[in-house]
Each structure stands twice: as structure tokens, then as C-alpha cells.
């Protein structure tokens, strides 16, 4: 969250100018499948996703964008590659932002048309610069993908939009290499352009490796005040992207306050007699969109041997037993609940703490 960047509005969400860091994700559905895409957008909203990006691969997808726009209230970003006409149609269909790489949509006349259309609708453009799609001349100039090459590309593309009088921009500079991405984002920040940064590690990998790589890079940048909106780019369920991002922001207390719901759970062992992984994920999906200024800690433990004691700092928690679970507050057992009733009971106890 940087006070030195300009305020940008993406639908009802504001980024930059010291606003809370916004969490983004991207649908994994075929955008032309309106029903499935709407369902996934709502699932993402339920776990606290602020902004959702949709891939627009052809004109059918661009027109479907309009149907999706009518069905949901989340800020929607149209992800465009190569064909500027898809950007123009997505803007007509109600996109709250478009993501383009000016270098791959053709000559300056096409860039001008996109800039003018976005300007008329009052929506921002996110310029995406990736290590895998860097301009050939920059690869030759710098001898490969370097932080300097990525930033030069970003600045050039920003200036191209500025020529057409368009300044409502967001920049993302990403590579699959963590340190390269961090170095490039730092270098761009040092330019003092005032342009908000969307940060993340692209093509980070599966939820396990991808979360580790992304967290290492995002942690460094956020601690330095770099970044106005973030995304975990994972090969898997986009819900995991949002939960990972929310957890990072909560851990860093970068979301504007120290409130929110924190979930802790044990790694399980041979004493656990239930499918704790699925249970915890189910609770997790219910709590990450809870808005509260209080800090509420929830603990879910795999057995009653050490559960209440190890999680005595929790406001509410559960320790699994054989066919039932113990509910406890601050280490003190309140009562026992049959396992089939545990999820509903625990969620009701959480609601009473809000």
C-alpha cells in the first residue's frame, strides 16, 4: 500500500493513494460459459476477492462478458491479448478495467482506439509486462530478460498511452523468477511515476510451490510499501489464490487494520480420526470474507490430547475426538458436539463473536 501512487477506481474498488491493498484473482472457466463463470465469480467473492479478471479469447467471449457483468456486482477486468477489437467490445460490454500489453495489440492507431474508448467510459487500463513476452529489441539490448529490460518496456508502454492523453493506468511487471520480479518492481517504484503496481509472481506453479514462491516475493515488496493490488497466480483452484492473498495481508496487517479472522490448524497425525483437511478447507471458505475490526482467532485441532492446550489463545476452537469434537474458548472446553453437527455449530459460535 503506497501513499505515493495515484488513486485508481476499478468499479467500486479503489487502489493506490494509500488505499487498502486489493486482492485479485482470475476465473479458470471458459468465459463463453456464462453460468459457470458467474458461479465461480461468486465463489471468489465469498472468500474475499475484491477484483476478478476474465480471459477474453474471442468476440463470443467479449459479448458474454456483458451477460456476466449484469449477473454479478464484482469489479470485472477484461484480459486481452493481440486483438484490440476484443478490448473495444469488452469496454462496450461494461468492463471495469482492461488488461492489455500495448506492444502486442498492433500499431499506435489501435492503441489510440483502446485508450480513447477506456477514457470515454472512465475505466483504467492495466499494462501487463511479462518476462515471457518481452519485446525482441529489448532482449537483444539487455542480453535477455532483466529487471532493466522489463522496466524499460513498462515505461515505454505507459508513455505510449500518455501520448493519447490517457493516464488512468496500473502497471504489472511479472516474471516466474522471484528475485527478477522483485528487482523489477523495485526499479519501477524508484522511477516515481505515481502509477499503482499490481504485483505477483507469474506462472508460480501448483498451490504448494506457487504459494511459497509468491509469498517470498510479495512479502519483500509489501514490506517496502510497494504494491497496491496483488494476485497469487496458481495452477489450481482460484479460491486458493484468494485465501493465500488474504492470509498474507492479514499476517502483514496491510489491510488497513489489525482486525479479521485468523484460522490456525494442526498438521494432523496418526491420532486424527476424521478428514481434517476437507473440514478445515470448508470452514476456511466460510470465514475469509468476514468483515470485522476485531481480531478473531479460530483453532481447529486434530485430537483432544493437546488441542485445547496448544490453542488456548483462540477465541473459539474445536478438537476432534472419536465421533465427536470438543468446542473450547481460550483453552477451556465448553461442550462436546457430534461430528456431523460440528461445522454448523462452529460457524454459529464464530458469528456470535462478531
RODO-2510 file (C-alpha; in nm, 4 decimals, decimal comma):
residues 354
     n   res          X          Y          Z
     1     x     0,0000     0,0000     0,0000
     2     x     0,1722     0,3145    -0,1228
     3     x     0,0730     0,6728    -0,0490
     4     x     0,2846     0,7886    -0,3438
     5     x     0,0712     0,6297    -0,6162
     6     x    -0,2348     0,7796    -0,7835
     7     x    -0,5891     0,6810    -0,6951
     8     x    -0,7415     0,4403    -0,9477
     9     x    -1,1032     0,3241    -0,9422
    10     x    -1,1951    -0,0235    -1,0629
    11     x    -1,5705    -0,0399    -1,0277
    12     x    -1,6421     0,0190    -0,6599
    13     x    -1,2863    -0,0706    -0,5556
    14     x    -1,0173     0,1949    -0,5161
    15     x    -0,6447     0,1212    -0,5264
    16     x    -0,3407     0,3438    -0,4844
    17     x    -0,3107     0,6634    -0,2797
    18     x    -0,2801     0,4666     0,0430
    19     x    -0,5981     0,2626    -0,0014
    20     x    -0,6062    -0,0938     0,1388
    21     x    -0,4389    -0,3474    -0,0865
    22     x    -0,6957    -0,5159    -0,3110
    23     x    -0,6929    -0,8903    -0,3754
    24     x    -0,7393    -1,0140    -0,7300
    25     x    -0,7916    -1,3493    -0,8942
    26     x    -0,8814    -1,4785    -1,2388
    27     x    -1,1568    -1,7156    -1,3393
    28     x    -1,0461    -2,0546    -1,4683
    29     x    -1,3703    -2,1138    -1,6596
    30     x    -1,4378    -2,0565    -2,0278
    31     x    -1,5766    -1,7007    -2,0291
    32     x    -1,8190    -1,8036    -2,3033
    33     x    -1,9799    -2,0346    -2,0456
    34     x    -2,1711    -1,7597    -1,8657
    35     x    -2,3316    -1,9771    -1,6000
    36     x    -2,0072    -2,1434    -1,4883
    37     x    -1,8179    -1,8144    -1,4929
    38     x    -2,0817    -1,6347    -1,2851
    39     x    -2,0775    -1,9207    -1,0350
    40     x    -1,7006    -1,9002    -0,9978
    41     x    -1,7021    -1,5221    -0,9605
    42     x    -1,9496    -1,5518    -0,6746
    43     x    -1,7379    -1,8217    -0,5116
    44     x    -1,4372    -1,5902    -0,5334
    45     x    -1,6348    -1,3058    -0,3790
    46     x    -1,7414    -1,5339    -0,0948
    47     x    -1,3785    -1,5769     0,0160
    48     x    -1,2919    -1,2088    -0,0146
    49     x    -1,1805    -1,1476    -0,3724
    50     x    -1,2008    -0,7752    -0,4499
    51     x    -1,1407    -0,7775    -0,8274
    52     x    -1,1932    -1,0598    -1,0795
    53     x    -1,0231    -1,0902    -1,4182
    54     x    -1,1768    -1,2793    -1,7117
    55     x    -0,9988    -1,4058    -2,0213
    56     x    -1,1484    -1,2670    -2,3431
    57     x    -1,0289    -1,5010    -2,6163
    58     x    -1,2661    -1,4094    -2,8977
    59     x    -1,5690    -1,1965    -2,9825
    60     x    -1,8096    -1,4527    -2,8387
    61     x    -1,6294    -1,4234    -2,5053
    62     x    -1,6371    -1,0440    -2,5291
    63     x    -2,0140    -1,0464    -2,5767
    64     x    -2,0573    -1,2997    -2,2953
    65     x    -1,8703    -1,0511    -2,0782
    66     x    -2,1780    -0,8262    -2,0934
    67     x    -2,4080    -1,1030    -1,9698
    68     x    -2,1699    -1,1791    -1,6860
    69     x    -2,1450    -0,8101    -1,5999
    70     x    -2,5227    -0,7965    -1,5498
    71     x    -2,5216    -1,1009    -1,3225
    72     x    -2,2546    -1,0021    -1,0682
    73     x    -2,1507    -0,6903    -0,8789
    74     x    -1,7768    -0,7650    -0,8560
    75     x    -1,5370    -0,5339    -1,0430
    76     x    -1,4507    -0,7203    -1,3641
    77     x    -1,1318    -0,6921    -1,5689
    78     x    -1,1147    -0,7995    -1,9333
    79     x    -0,7874    -0,9770    -2,0109
    80     x    -0,6920    -0,9013    -2,3727
    81     x    -0,4093    -1,0281    -2,5899
    82     x    -0,3314    -0,9380    -2,9522
    83     x    -0,6749    -0,8288    -3,0786
    84     x    -0,7593    -0,4676    -2,9905
    85     x    -1,1168    -0,5227    -3,1130
    86     x    -1,1762    -0,7547    -2,8167
    87     x    -1,0741    -0,4716    -2,5846
    88     x    -1,3142    -0,2310    -2,7547
    89     x    -1,6038    -0,4795    -2,7332
    90     x    -1,5285    -0,5635    -2,3690
    91     x    -1,5363    -0,1936    -2,2846
    92     x    -1,8735    -0,1638    -2,4583
    93     x    -1,9943    -0,4657    -2,2609
    94     x    -1,9201    -0,2999    -1,9272
    95     x    -1,5643    -0,3966    -1,8259
    96     x    -1,4414    -0,2071    -1,5193
    97     x    -1,0825    -0,2310    -1,6403
    98     x    -0,8973    -0,3814    -1,9343
    99     x    -0,5636    -0,5540    -1,9185
   100     x    -0,3537    -0,5175    -2,2336
   101     x     0,0040    -0,5264    -2,3470
   102     x     0,0192    -0,2315    -2,5902
   103     x     0,3180    -0,3920    -2,7566
   104     x     0,1207    -0,6930    -2,8769
   105     x    -0,2056    -0,5386    -2,9991
   106     x    -0,0674    -0,3722    -3,3091
   107     x     0,0245    -0,0244    -3,4248
   108     x    -0,0259     0,3014    -3,2361
   109     x    -0,3614     0,3648    -3,4044
   110     x    -0,5055     0,0550    -3,2392
   111     x    -0,3620     0,1572    -2,9018
   112     x    -0,5184     0,5017    -2,9503
   113     x    -0,8619     0,3498    -3,0096
   114     x    -0,8417     0,1440    -2,6901
   115     x    -0,7169     0,4433    -2,4892
   116     x    -0,9976     0,6654    -2,6198
   117     x    -1,2666     0,4037    -2,5547
   118     x    -1,1428     0,3479    -2,1984
   119     x    -1,1198     0,7221    -2,1424
   120     x    -1,4757     0,7799    -2,2610
   121     x    -1,6057     0,5130    -2,0201
   122     x    -1,3817     0,6326    -1,7369
   123     x    -1,2175     0,2953    -1,6798
   124     x    -0,8474     0,2238    -1,6194
   125     x    -0,6065     0,0200    -1,8272
   126     x    -0,3649    -0,2235    -1,6707
   127     x    -0,0460    -0,2649    -1,8694
   128     x     0,0928    -0,6145    -1,8276
   129     x     0,4653    -0,6660    -1,8822
   130     x     0,5787    -1,0285    -1,8525
   131     x     0,9200    -1,1849    -1,8763
   132     x     0,7880    -1,4321    -2,1326
   133     x     0,6610    -1,1689    -2,3777
   134     x     0,9299    -0,9024    -2,3700
   135     x     0,9968    -0,7116    -2,6930
   136     x     1,2681    -0,8655    -2,9099
   137     x     1,4702    -0,5425    -2,9306
   138     x     1,4895    -0,5232    -2,5513
   139     x     1,6006    -0,8848    -2,5293
   140     x     1,8836    -0,8003    -2,7684
   141     x     1,9710    -0,4736    -2,5939
   142     x     1,9947    -0,6283    -2,2451
   143     x     2,1060    -0,9763    -2,3442
   144     x     1,7918    -1,1414    -2,2102
   145     x     1,5159    -1,0781    -1,9602
   146     x     1,6462    -0,8385    -1,6943
   147     x     1,4853    -0,6036    -1,4459
   148     x     1,6063    -0,3098    -1,6546
   149     x     1,4513    -0,4544    -1,9714
   150     x     1,1169    -0,5158    -1,8022
   151     x     1,1028    -0,1652    -1,6592
   152     x     1,2033    -0,0021    -1,9873
   153     x     0,9193    -0,1888    -2,1565
   154     x     0,6746    -0,0765    -1,8873
   155     x     0,7786     0,2886    -1,9078
   156     x     0,7640     0,2876    -2,2885
   157     x     0,4122     0,1457    -2,2893
   158     x     0,2956     0,3932    -2,0272
   159     x     0,4333     0,6777    -2,2359
   160     x     0,2549     0,5404    -2,5419
   161     x    -0,0789     0,5721    -2,3605
   162     x     0,0208     0,9144    -2,2277
   163     x     0,0689     1,0350    -2,5866
   164     x    -0,3036     0,9770    -2,6374
   165     x    -0,3886     1,1634    -2,3180
   166     x    -0,4570     0,8509    -2,1130
   167     x    -0,3134     0,8395    -1,7589
   168     x    -0,5587     0,6197    -1,5667
   169     x    -0,3160     0,3287    -1,5642
   170     x    -0,1997     0,0402    -1,3490
   171     x     0,1249    -0,1454    -1,4203
   172     x     0,2163    -0,5074    -1,3576
   173     x     0,5699    -0,6323    -1,4075
   174     x     0,5973    -1,0060    -1,3576
   175     x     0,8260    -1,2983    -1,4231
   176     x     0,8319    -1,6571    -1,2993
   177     x     1,1662    -1,5813    -1,1320
   178     x     1,1033    -1,4365    -0,7853
   179     x     1,4114    -1,2199    -0,7476
   180     x     1,3843    -1,0862    -1,1012
   181     x     1,0264    -0,9803    -1,0352
   182     x     1,1167    -0,8158    -0,7044
   183     x     1,4105    -0,6300    -0,8611
   184     x     1,1961    -0,5057    -1,1490
   185     x     0,9127    -0,3849    -0,9234
   186     x     1,1635    -0,2054    -0,7024
   187     x     1,3262    -0,0430    -1,0022
   188     x     0,9916     0,0725    -1,1391
   189     x     0,8959     0,2111    -0,7984
   190     x     1,2184     0,4124    -0,7925
   191     x     1,1052     0,5903    -1,1115
   192     x     0,8367     0,7723    -0,9050
   193     x     0,5791     0,7598    -1,1843
   194     x     0,2866     0,7599    -0,9443
   195     x     0,1392     0,4606    -1,1285
   196     x    -0,0071     0,1920    -0,8956
   197     x     0,1503    -0,1511    -0,9187
   198     x    -0,0295    -0,4831    -0,9466
   199     x     0,2235    -0,7302    -0,8058
   200     x     0,2659    -1,1061    -0,8128
   201     x     0,4826    -1,3876    -0,9452
   202     x     0,3538    -1,5123    -1,2790
   203     x     0,3333    -1,8840    -1,3582
   204     x     0,4237    -1,9545    -0,9958
   205     x     0,3164    -2,3191    -1,0089
   206     x     0,0953    -2,5508    -0,8053
   207     x    -0,0640    -2,4363    -0,4782
   208     x     0,2276    -2,5702    -0,2734
   209     x     0,5225    -2,4373    -0,4738
   210     x     0,3325    -2,1386    -0,6095
   211     x     0,2269    -2,0097    -0,2700
   212     x     0,5818    -2,0384    -0,1389
   213     x     0,7355    -1,8557    -0,4353
   214     x     0,4658    -1,5886    -0,4452
   215     x     0,4784    -1,5237    -0,0723
   216     x     0,8550    -1,4778    -0,0754
   217     x     0,8305    -1,2124    -0,3470
   218     x     0,5149    -1,0408    -0,2272
   219     x     0,6390    -1,0264     0,1312
   220     x     0,9529    -0,8403     0,0281
   221     x     0,7660    -0,5876    -0,1826
   222     x     0,4781    -0,5238     0,0565
   223     x     0,7165    -0,4731     0,3476
   224     x     0,8780    -0,1966     0,1434
   225     x     0,5433    -0,0334     0,0653
   226     x     0,5439    -0,1479    -0,2976
   227     x     0,2196    -0,2824    -0,4391
   228     x    -0,1399    -0,1622    -0,4481
   229     x    -0,3147    -0,4829    -0,5560
   230     x    -0,1928    -0,8432    -0,5509
   231     x    -0,2573    -1,1811    -0,7058
   232     x    -0,1275    -1,5300    -0,6375
   233     x    -0,1042    -1,6974    -0,9806
   234     x    -0,1512    -2,0668    -0,9059
   235     x    -0,2100    -2,3752    -1,1158
   236     x    -0,5288    -2,4819    -0,9439
   237     x    -0,8443    -2,3588    -0,7781
   238     x    -0,8617    -1,9769    -0,7824
   239     x    -1,0168    -1,9920    -0,4346
   240     x    -0,6692    -2,0894    -0,3093
   241     x    -0,5280    -1,7739    -0,4696
   242     x    -0,7625    -1,5524    -0,2729
   243     x    -0,7199    -1,7336     0,0580
   244     x    -0,3415    -1,7172     0,0230
   245     x    -0,3537    -1,3451    -0,0537
   246     x    -0,5913    -1,2700     0,2323
   247     x    -0,3751    -1,4683     0,4718
   248     x    -0,0625    -1,2797     0,3656
   249     x    -0,2294    -0,9411     0,4077
   250     x    -0,3663    -1,0370     0,7452
   251     x    -0,0256    -1,1616     0,8556
   252     x     0,1369    -0,8377     0,7475
   253     x    -0,1560    -0,6311     0,8777
   254     x    -0,1508    -0,4488     0,5465
   255     x    -0,5256    -0,4402     0,5023
   256     x    -0,5821    -0,1169     0,6916
   257     x    -0,6431    -0,2593     1,0382
   258     x    -0,5432    -0,5482     1,2659
   259     x    -0,8899    -0,6974     1,2509
   260     x    -1,0107    -1,0032     1,0651
   261     x    -1,0478    -1,3739     1,1232
   262     x    -0,7362    -1,5854     1,1672
   263     x    -0,7551    -1,9605     1,1295
   264     x    -0,4937    -2,1928     1,2796
   265     x    -0,4975    -2,5703     1,2496
   266     x    -0,2656    -2,8544     1,3399
   267     x    -0,0865    -3,0592     1,0723
   268     x    -0,2645    -3,3774     1,1953
   269     x    -0,1022    -3,7064     1,2878
   270     x    -0,1985    -4,0697     1,3454
   271     x    -0,4300    -3,9702     1,6323
   272     x    -0,6684    -3,7852     1,3981
   273     x    -0,9724    -3,9956     1,3084
   274     x    -1,1520    -3,7623     1,0656
   275     x    -1,0837    -3,5981     0,7293
   276     x    -0,9461    -3,2822     0,8826
   277     x    -0,8174    -3,1398     0,5550
   278     x    -1,1632    -3,1170     0,3981
   279     x    -1,3168    -2,9920     0,7211
   280     x    -1,0656    -2,7097     0,7618
   281     x    -1,0977    -2,6065     0,3972
   282     x    -1,4747    -2,5918     0,4362
   283     x    -1,4509    -2,3628     0,7395
   284     x    -1,1796    -2,1608     0,5673
   285     x    -1,4050    -2,0819     0,2722
   286     x    -1,6722    -1,9509     0,5051
   287     x    -1,4599    -1,7163     0,7137
   288     x    -1,2277    -1,5296     0,4780
   289     x    -1,4913    -1,2830     0,3646
   290     x    -1,5957    -1,1914     0,7199
   291     x    -1,5533    -0,8189     0,7751
   292     x    -1,4700    -0,7220     1,1322
   293     x    -1,2434    -0,4719     1,3052
   294     x    -1,1787    -0,7266     1,5786
   295     x    -0,9059    -0,9866     1,5572
   296     x    -1,0743    -1,3250     1,5992
   297     x    -0,8644    -1,6387     1,6235
   298     x    -1,0113    -1,9785     1,5387
   299     x    -0,8296    -2,3043     1,6077
   300     x    -0,9084    -2,6479     1,4665
   301     x    -0,7080    -2,9329     1,6161
   302     x    -0,6948    -3,2957     1,5096
   303     x    -0,7291    -3,4513     1,8532
   304     x    -0,8156    -3,3680     2,2127
   305     x    -0,4778    -3,4715     2,3553
   306     x    -0,3104    -3,1336     2,3107
   307     x    -0,5766    -2,9414     2,1199
   308     x    -0,7249    -2,7044     2,3797
   309     x    -0,3893    -2,6502     2,5463
   310     x    -0,1963    -2,5758     2,2299
   311     x    -0,4693    -2,3422     2,1057
   312     x    -0,5503    -2,1720     2,4357
   313     x    -0,5079    -1,8349     2,2679
   314     x    -0,8006    -1,8999     2,0342
   315     x    -1,1308    -1,7186     2,0780
   316     x    -1,3104    -2,0328     1,9661
   317     x    -1,1842    -2,3712     1,8603
   318     x    -1,2583    -2,7378     1,8128
   319     x    -1,0597    -3,0521     1,8896
   320     x    -1,1640    -3,3733     1,7165
   321     x    -1,2381    -3,6845     1,9118
   322     x    -1,3793    -4,0257     1,8257
   323     x    -1,7140    -3,9438     1,6662
   324     x    -1,7439    -3,6055     1,8354
   325     x    -1,5456    -3,2901     1,8952
   326     x    -1,4787    -3,0641     2,1915
   327     x    -1,5543    -2,6945     2,1466
   328     x    -1,3403    -2,4651     2,3563
   329     x    -1,2726    -2,0972     2,4235
   330     x    -0,9284    -1,9838     2,5328
   331     x    -0,8362    -2,3401     2,6239
   332     x    -1,1476    -2,4101     2,8301
   333     x    -1,3793    -2,6826     2,6992
   334     x    -1,7389    -2,5598     2,6649
   335     x    -1,9195    -2,8707     2,5427
   336     x    -1,8960    -3,1629     2,3009
   337     x    -2,0619    -3,1848     1,9591
   338     x    -2,1282    -3,4851     1,7313
   339     x    -1,9044    -3,4617     1,4269
   340     x    -2,1918    -3,4246     1,1747
   341     x    -2,3032    -3,1098     1,3611
   342     x    -1,9596    -2,9585     1,4169
   343     x    -1,9260    -2,7323     1,1133
   344     x    -2,2649    -2,5656     1,1632
   345     x    -2,2087    -2,5306     1,5383
   346     x    -1,8622    -2,3860     1,5000
   347     x    -1,9782    -2,1312     1,2417
   348     x    -2,2613    -2,0215     1,4728
   349     x    -2,0113    -1,9713     1,7562
   350     x    -1,7931    -1,7630     1,5239
   351     x    -2,0914    -1,5459     1,4282
   352     x    -2,1596    -1,4749     1,7955
   353     x    -1,8079    -1,3320     1,8295
   354     x    -1,8577    -1,0713     1,5561
***
